[in-house]
């Protein structure tokens, strides 16, 4: 399994617009081949949004990045993001 985490620090006043777009994108992405999980989480203290994504492989994740919905999402959220940090992991255990 291939795990992707993305932490977004949002520009003030963009939370509602960002979350609306993120939910729409996640709802479409969950039907992409290889996407097994796509969670959106919020940390109110740090004003950050966190994505947890699980794919069958790195190749399937990279294919998802090239889909129309992903490209449009990235374009639309650009002005809403103060900082974006991504990390990837290989899953070694699932309970």
Backbone as a ProteinNet text record, in pm:
[ID]
protein_1_A
[PRIMARY]
XXXXXXXXXXXXXXXXXXXXXXXXXXXXXXXXXXXXXXXXXXXXXXXXXXXXXXXXXXXXXXXXXXXXXXXXXXXXXXXXXXXXXXXXXXXXXXX
[TERTIARY]
83.1	0	87.7	35.2	106.7	24	83	13	66.7	-25.7	10.4	-56.3	23.4	-32.9	0.5	-96.1	-75.4	-131.4	-49.3	-91.9	-96.3	-211.7	-233	-250.6	-174	-200.1	-272.1	-389.9	-476.4	-456.7	-480.7	-487.1	-611.4	-601.9	-720.1	-842.1	-956.1	-1085.3	-1109.9	-1023	-1043.8	-1094.7	-1113.3	-1149	-1273.2	-1382.7	-1507.5	-1495.9	-1436.2	-1419.9	-1327.5	-1219.3	-1125.4	-1192.4	-1261.8	-1325.3	-1430.2	-1505	-1604.6	-1536.2	-1428.7	-1355.2	-1288.5	-1233.6	-1166.3	-1264.4	-1382.9	-1484.3	-1527.1	-1549	-1587.4	-1478.9	-1353.8	-1242.5	-1228.7	-1237.5	-1224.4	-1336.8	-1458.1	-1571.2	-1550.8	-1487.5	-1457.6	-1337.1	-1233.1	-1108.5	-1131.1	-1225.8	-1247.5	-1290.7	-1336.5	-1374.9	-1263.9	-1150.3	-1037.1	-980.6	-935.3	-871.6	-752.6	-749.4	-637.4	-655.2	-752.6	-775.9	-860.2	-801.7	-869.2	-927.7	-871.5	-920.3	-876.4	-963.5	-929.9	-1000.9	-926.7	-982.6	-938.9	-1028.4	-998.3	-1017	-912.9	-916.5	-881.1	-921.5	-902.4	-841.6	-739.1	-679.3	-710.2	-805.8	-851.6	-743.3	-664.6	-560.8	-456.6	-416.3	-312.9	-369.5	-502	-569	-513.2	-503.6	-451.4	-552.9	-547.8	-625.5	-525.8	-563.7	-476.8	-549.7	-485.6	-539.2	-462.8	-536.5	-477.7	-533.4	-443.5	-485.6	-414.2	-487.7	-432.6	-458.1	-350.6	-357.2	-293.7	-329.1	-270.7	-123.4	-82.2	57.9	90.4	218.5	262.8	216.2	218.6	175.5	28	-55.3	-197.5	-217.8	-138.6	-146.1	-105.6	3.7	50.2	-52.6	-123.4	-230.6	-343.4	-375.3	-480.3	-443.1	-314.4	-270.5	-294.3	-301.1	-317	-462.8	-555.5	-695.7	-744.3	-849.2	-904.3	-944.2	-1010.3	-1056.8	-940.1	-829.6	-713.8	-646.1	-633.4	-569.4	-652.7	-783.8	-872.9	-868.2	-869.4	-863	-736	-622.4	-495.2	-496.2	-553.4	-559.3	-647	-762.1	-856.1	-807.5	-736.3	-696.6	-568.4	-495.8	-367.9	-370.1	-463.2	-466.1	-509.7	-561.1	-610.5	-504.3	-388.8	-288	-171	-144.1	-25.8	95.7	70.4	177.8	119.6	194.9	152	272.3	253.6	359.3	303.8	372.6	332.9	439	392.8	482.1	420.9	506.2	458	518.8	444.1	484.4	445.2	515.7	474.9	411.8	290.8	220.9	280	306.4	362.3	267.3	160.5	63.5	-69.3	-177.5	-310.7	-387.7	-443.2	-517.8	-665.1
-118	0	124.5	229.2	355.9	463.8	530.2	630.3	768.8	862.4	1001.2	1088.3	1174.8	1273.4	1411.6	1499.8	1637.3	1729.7	1823.6	1922.3	2058.5	2121.6	2253.9	2355.7	2462.3	2578.4	2677.2	2717.5	2797.2	2947.2	3019.5	3164.7	3200.1	3297.3	3334.5	3359.2	3321.5	3341	3244.8	3146.1	3055.4	2918.2	2895.5	2763	2705.5	2777.4	2723.4	2690.3	2778.2	2753.5	2634.7	2627.5	2517.1	2384.1	2377.4	2252	2207	2298.8	2263.1	2196.3	2256.2	2199.8	2067.1	2059.7	1937.1	1820.4	1845.5	1739.4	1692.7	1786.6	1750.1	1664.6	1707	1632.6	1493.3	1484.2	1355.4	1260.3	1312.1	1227.4	1168.3	1242.9	1191.2	1098	1137.3	1059.7	920.4	905.7	773.6	670.3	715.2	624.2	602.7	670.9	649.4	509.3	444.6	312.9	324.1	236.8	235	317.9	409.4	491	410.4	378.7	296.2	377.2	497.6	582.7	726	820.5	961.9	1037.3	1068.2	1136.2	1282	1368.8	1510.5	1540.7	1597.1	1626.6	1773.2	1827.6	1969.7	1984.3	2068.5	2102.8	2250.1	2276.2	2413.1	2499.9	2443.2	2521.3	2575.2	2491.8	2532	2580.7	2576	2619.9	2546.3	2413.2	2330.4	2223.4	2188.3	2076.7	1966.9	1843.8	1728.1	1625.8	1582.1	1473.8	1346	1235.9	1102.8	1021.7	979.3	906.7	772.1	668.3	533.4	478.7	432.8	379.6	241	164.4	31.7	38	144.2	157.2	304	333.6	468	503.2	406.6	430.5	472	407.9	443.4	584.8	621.6	758.6	858	830.6	921.1	934.2	827.2	833.9	923.9	915.9	1000.5	1148.3	1179.6	1318.5	1377.5	1292.8	1339.3	1343.1	1306.1	1309.3	1453.4	1472.1	1606.8	1669.7	1591.7	1648.5	1692.4	1617	1655.4	1780.9	1790.3	1907.3	2033.7	2021.9	2136.5	2176	2076.8	2104.5	2182.8	2136.8	2205.2	2348.8	2368.4	2502.8	2594.9	2544.6	2628.1	2661.5	2569.2	2593.9	2675.5	2692.6	2764.6	2891.5	2983.7	3109.4	3093.7	2977.3	2955	2899.5	2862.7	2790.3	2880.7	2888.1	2959.5	2866.3	2736.9	2638.5	2499.7	2416.8	2279.7	2187.7	2082.1	1984.3	1845.1	1771.3	1634.5	1536.7	1420.2	1310.2	1180.4	1084	953.4	846.5	737.8	626.9	495.4	390.4	254.1	192.8	143.8	86.5	-50.8	-74.7	-204	-287.7	-222.7	-295.1	-221.4	-295.8	-238.3	-319.6	-256.1	-325.8	-330.2
0	0	0	-60.2	-72.8	-4.6	93.9	173.9	140.2	120.9	93.3	199.1	262	354.1	300.3	309.7	264.5	371.6	415.9	515	447.2	455.6	397.2	509.1	505.5	589.4	498.5	541.3	454.6	473.7	367.1	372.4	454.7	544.7	624.2	534.4	584.8	517.4	400.8	379.9	266.5	309.1	438.5	488.3	419.7	421.7	367.7	219.9	142.6	-0.6	-25.2	51.4	35.9	68.5	181.4	223.6	122.1	68.4	-33.9	-153.2	-202.6	-315.6	-278.1	-156.7	-112.7	-104.3	-50.1	-40.9	-179.1	-269.5	-406.3	-470.8	-455.1	-514.4	-452.6	-320	-251.9	-292.6	-307.6	-347.3	-487.1	-575.2	-708.9	-702.8	-629.5	-621.7	-565	-472.8	-412	-514.7	-631.7	-738.4	-840.4	-824	-913.9	-890.5	-997.1	-978.4	-883.2	-785	-691.4	-566.5	-564.2	-444.9	-346.5	-232.7	-133.2	-18.8	3.9	112.3	85.9	120.5	104.5	216.4	321.7	438.7	441.4	486.9	505.6	653.9	716.4	859.3	881.5	996.5	1027.3	1165.2	1177.4	1306	1331.1	1417.5	1442.1	1505.3	1596.5	1664.6	1566.5	1471.5	1377	1243.7	1231	1108.2	986.2	1001	893.6	854	726.3	673.7	639.8	670.2	651.5	565.5	457.5	374.9	408.6	421.8	434.8	318.8	230.4	111.1	106.3	69	61	-79.1	-143.2	-279.5	-283	-383.5	-400.4	-434	-503.6	-544.2	-573.1	-581.2	-616.9	-758.4	-847.1	-984.8	-990.2	-909.1	-906.9	-852.1	-752	-700.6	-808.8	-878.4	-983.6	-1096.1	-1127	-1226.3	-1177.4	-1049.5	-991.6	-1004	-985	-995.3	-1133.6	-1235	-1372.7	-1419.3	-1330.6	-1368.9	-1379	-1454.8	-1474.1	-1340.8	-1254.8	-1127.6	-1040	-1038.9	-957.4	-1010.8	-1142.2	-1202.1	-1178.4	-1191.4	-1166.5	-1019.1	-929.6	-785.4	-751.9	-799.1	-770.5	-822.1	-938.2	-996.5	-910.9	-869.6	-794.4	-653.9	-589.1	-449.8	-437.7	-545.5	-540.1	-457.7	-484.2	-408.9	-261.7	-225.4	-89.8	4.2	-50.8	24.7	62.8	193.7	241.2	239.6	270.4	271.2	247.7	175.2	146.3	164	245.5	268.8	242.1	157	124.6	172.2	215.1	251.3	199.6	170.5	126.9	216.6	229.8	314.6	249.1	283.8	247	370.6	356.7	470.2	503.4	631.1	670.8	758	806.7	889.1	889.9	877.8	889.1	991.1	1092	1195.8	1161
[MASK]
+++++++++++++++++++++++++++++++++++++++++++++++++++++++++++++++++++++++++++++++++++++++++++++++

